[in-house]
Amino acid sequence: MQIPPFPNKKIVVITFIFAVTIMSSLFIQSCKKTESLPLVSDDEILNKFLNLPVTAFNYNVTLPLHFTTNTGGALPTSIAGLDNTPPNNLSTNEGALLGRVLFYDKNLSKNGTISCGSCHLQAKGFSDSKTLSKGFLDGNTRRHSMTLINSRFYKRGRFFWDERAATLEDQVLMPFQDAVEMGMTLNEVVNTVKGKEIYPILFKRAFGSNEINSDKISKALAQFIRTIVSYSSKYDEGRASAPNMEATFSNFSAEENTGKQLFIRPISNGGFGCFGCHTTEAFVSANIGPQNNGLDLATNIDNGAGETFPNNANFAGSFKTNTLRNIEITAPYMHDGRFTTLEQVIEHYNSGIKAHPNLAPALKNANGTPVRLNMSIPQKNAIVAFLKTLTDNRVTTEEKWSNPFK
């Protein structure tokens, strides 16, 4: 067998050098390409999907003095002690921003059509103009959508009309899992959030870690909702220069001042006692719990808090008392949205209270019959005029509470 001659050494060397040169050139070009790829910052990722300001929004504003301090007068008006914020979930700017994004993310419903903001519309005072809100398959929710304004100032800390959620942190997760509202499981919600590139960044900023779980989702949503506070209405403007809420407000009309007096004074002092249930300058229920306001003689169809607390007869047919802040734009009214105007609401308390067996004590006469206030037409008009002074247009337009998605 003949062995082939060994190749020319010069050819081998030249070939080797050529190969090395080519490889080196390719390596250098590869490095140059790698070095030329722009680094994408966290802010660039967020700004691809979200409309965010250059300077972060401040979600922890200082409330007016009349909110936090009793500055005189016979009525206890301060909200001090009503805040239901737990010590382990104080609202931060970063946490509230994350909550805002989650609040408006339609991907967190089964078919990507519904968000929390779909039933709590900013323009409607974070309520809904529909009698019953629509779920992800266009089904009706069971009750009218409650406003979220001043949710922070309800000492009992329970949520929904029937108070079935023990805390706001519990409440915010329930609509995701409701078969009509959003149709998800908690695992599906968490996995959906994990699948979006904006969320690890937002969770890291809010909680110091990009770990995503249902507890953090709950806390962020609760942080955002607790920042939605109304304090810039015509009422607040007048109150800022008045010694107490009972004094005449210089920016009010005569009718508005009359309505205010009728609202806050008890029946024994020439008023109608409305302030007894809608207390403090936040106009919320201080701590009296769900009340039966005589809408019906019987509440078999919807027993309200009686369903949540079946062993407590005091809650039969009772419902949570809402804040009156921005009441002008949160129609329709009551848990079932039966009243479409404030005038109808006033007339109910004037002449329409039913003798339900569990009627609230404040709405009964000494003999147990429903109160009849016998308001005159000017008095009714005055109370409506006063209630409209609680409208805070800032709440309906403030960008930090709006939909952030592009």
N, C-alpha and C positions, 0 to 999 in steps of 0.2 A: 504494500500500500504506500503510495507516494504522499509525503507530507507537504501541504502547500507552503510556499515560501512565507516567511514572516514579513508583515507589511513594513513599508519604509518608515523609519522612526520619525523623520521630519513630518511626514503626513499625519502620523498619530499625534504628535505634539501640537501641530497646527489645528487639527480637528478638536483636540481637547481645549485648547485656548479659545477657540471659536465658541465652543459649547458653553464654556464658563462665562464668556463675555455675554452671550445671549441670555443665560440664566440670571446673571447679575443685572442686566438691563431690565429684564422682566420683573425682578424683585424690586428694583428701584422704582419702576413705574407703578408697581402694586402699592408700594409704600406711599408714593406721592398721591395716588388715588385715595388711599385710606386717610391720609392727612388732609386731603381736600374736602372730605365729607363734613358738612357743617354739624356741629353739636346742637341738638334740639333741647332747649331748656324746658323746665317744668312749666314756666309761664307761657311759652310758645305752644305747648301741648294744650294747656287750659284755654288759651285764647283762640285756638282752632275751633273750639266747640262752644265757648261761653263768652258772653259780653261782660267783661270784668273791668272795673275802673283801675286807673293807674295807682291811685291811693286807695287802700282797702276801706270798705265801709266801716263806720263805727256803729256797732250794734248795742253798745252799753252806754246809753245816753243818761244824763242826769235829769231826773224828773223834776217838774216844778215843785216848789216848796209846799204848795197846797195839797199835793199828793201825799206827801210823807209826814207832814206835821199838822197837828190840830192848832190852828192859829186863832182860835176864838170862836164863840158861838156855842149854842147848846148841843149841837149835833156832833157825834164822833165821826169825823170825816176822813181821818188819815187811813192810808192803806197799810200802814206799818203793821206787821204781823200777819198779813194776808198772803204774802208771797209763798207759793208752793214749790219753789225751786229747791231740789234736794242738794245737800252740801257736795255731793259727788258729781254734780252735773251743772255747774255754773256756766252760764252762757259766755262764750268767748267769740271774738270776731271770726276766728278761723272755724270754730265749731258751727256757728250760725250760718256761715257761708256754705259749708258742706250740707247743712240741713236745708238751706234754700235750694241747692241743686237737687237734692233728693226729693224735695217737696214738689218740684216741677218736672221730674223725670218720668215721662210716659212709658219708658221701657220697663218700668216696675209694675206694669199691669200685664195681664196674660197675653193680650194681643197688641200691646204698645199703643193704646188709644187713650188711656186715662191716667192722670196723675192726681196727687192730693190737691193740686191747684185747680183741677177741673171741677171740683165740687165746692171749693173754698176760693172764690174768685176775688182777687184784690179789689177790683172795681166795684164789687158788691159787698165791701166790708168783710171780706173773707168768709162770705156766706154764698148762697146760691139763689138766683131769682126764680128758679123752678120750685114748685111746691115740693116735689121729690126729685132728688138728683138722679142722674143716669149713670149706670155702671158700664163696665167694659163691653157688655153685649147689649147695651141700651135698655137694660132692665131697670126698674125703679127701686131706689133705696127705700127702706121702710119708713124713715122719718125725714123731716126737713133738715137741711144742712145747717148746723149751728155756726154762728160767727166764731172766729178764733181770736178776735180782739180781746185783750186783757185776760187771756186764759191763765196767765201767771198769777192773777190776783183772785184766787178762789181757795180759801184756806183749807177746805176739805180735800182739795186736790183730786177729786174724782171727775171723770169725763164721760161724755155722751149724755143725751137727754135722760137716760135711765141710770146714769152713773155706774155703769158696769165696769168701767176701767178705773182701777184704783189710783193710777197716776197718769200723767201726761206721757211718760215714757212707755207705759203699757198701751195707751190709747193709739199712739201713732203707728203701731205695728198691726193693729186690728184691721183697718181697711184693706191692706195688702192681701190679707187672708180671707176676706169676705167673699163668698161665692158670687154675689151680685156686683160688688164694687170693683175689685181689681183681680180677683180670681187666682191669686198666687199662693204658694207656700213660702214659708220663711227661707227655706233652702234655695228656692228658685230666686227669691229676691236677692239673697246674699250672692249667689252665683252670677246673677245678672250684673250686680254692682262690680263684682270682681272682674268681669269681662270688659269693662269700660276703662280706657287708659287714663281718663281724668281722675278716677276715684282713688287709686293708690297715692297720688300726689295730695289730694284734698284730705284724705284720712291721715296722712303723715303730718300735715300741717295742723290738723285739728287735734290729733291725739298722740303725736310723737312717734307713731308707728304706722306703716302702711298695711298692717293687718286689718282685714275687713270681716266683721261679724255683725250679727243682728243687734247685739247690745250697743255697739257703736252707732249703728244706723238709727236705733231708737233714740239714743242720747243726742245725736246731731239734730234730728228732726224736732225734738223737744226744745233744744236750745233755740232754734230758729223761731219756733212758734211763740216762745216766751218773750221774744224781743218785740213782738207786734203789739205795741202799746199805744193807745190814743191819748194824747195830752195837748193837742194844738187846735182845739175847736174854738168856736166863738165863746163857749162857756169858759174855757180856760183863759182866754184873753181877758174876759171880764173879771174872772176870779183873781187874776194876778194883781189887780189894783183894788180889790175889795178886802176888808178885814176878815170876812168869813163868808161862807156860801149863803147865809141867810140875808146878808146885806143886799141893797139895791146895786145892780151892776150897771156901771155908767154906759157900757156899750150895748145894753139890752134895750129893746123897745118896752113900752109900758106893758104890753101884752106878754112879752117874754118874762119880765120880772114877776108879773102876776102868776103866770104859769109855774114859775120856779117856786114861789111861795106855796101854791096849792099842792105842788108835788112833794115838798119836803115837810110841810107841817102835818101833824097827826090830825085825825078827824076831830079830836077833842079841842083842837086849837084852830079850827076853821079851814083845815086843809083836807087832803084825801089820803094821806099816809103812804104814798107810793115809795117814799124813801125807806120805809121799814123793811122792804124786801130788796130794793136796789140801792144798797148802802154804799157809803164812802164816796170819795170824789172819782172813783173808778166806776161807780154805779153798777156794782156787782152784788151778788149775795154774799154777805160776810161769812156766815158759817151755819146757816139755818138748815142747809140740806134741801133735798127735793121737796116741792110743795104741790099740793093739789089746788089749782086756781079756779075750780068750778067750771071748767069747760063743758063737762057732761055730767049727767046724773049717775051714769055707770061707765066704767072703763074696762069692760070685759075684752074689747077688741085690742086695746093697748093699755096695759096696766102700769106702764112706765117703770119707775124704780121698784114697784111692787114685784116685778119680774126678777130684778136683781137681788132684792131682799125679801123673798117670799114669806119669811118668818117674822117680818116686822110690819104689823098692820098700819103703822104710821106712814109707810111709804106707798100704800095702795093708791094707784092712779096719780102718783106724784111725778113731777119732772123737774129737772135742774132749772134754776133761775139764771137767766142769761144777763150779760151786761147790756146796758142801754146805750153804750157808746156806739155812735154811728147807726143808731136804730133807724134813722130815716132811710138808709140805703140797704138795709138787710131784709126787706120784705121778700116773701110773705112771712107771717109771724105764727108763733106757737110750734109745738113739736110736729104737728101735722100740716103746718102752713095754711091753716083754714082762713086766716085773716089776711087780706091783701093791703090794707091801709092802716095807718096809725089811728085814724078816726074809728075804725071798727074795733080796734083793741081797746080804746078808751071807752067805747060804748059797752063792751063786754063787762068791764069793771064797774061801769056806771049802773047798768040795769040787767046784765045778762048772766051773772054768776049763778051756777046751778048748785043745788043742795046735795052735792056728793057726800057720802058718809064720812069721807076723809078730808073734807074741805079744810083748807088752812085756817087756823084760828083767827088770823088777821082779817079774814074775809067773812067772819061770822058776827052776827049781833049777839048780845048777851043771852038771848033765848035760843041760839043755835041756827037761826035762819040766815040765809045769805045777805050780805050787806047790800043796800041800795043807796048809792051816793047822791042820786037826784041832782046831778050837775046841770047847770044851765048851759046853753049853747056857747056863750062867751067863755065860760070856764073850760069847757071841752077844748075850744079853739086855743085858749091860752096854754093849756098843758101840751098840746101838740106843738105849738110854737116853741115852747121851752125845750121839748125833746129834740127839736131840729137844731137847737144850739149845740147839741152834743155831736154834731157831724164834724168829723175831722178829715178834710179832703187830703191832707198829707198822707194819711194811711192808705188812701186809694191810689196814690200816685208815686209814692216814695220808691225810688229805683231799687233800694236795698232789699225790698220785699217783693220785687217783681220777678217775672220769669227770666232766668239768666241765659237760657239757651238761644243760640243763633238759629 
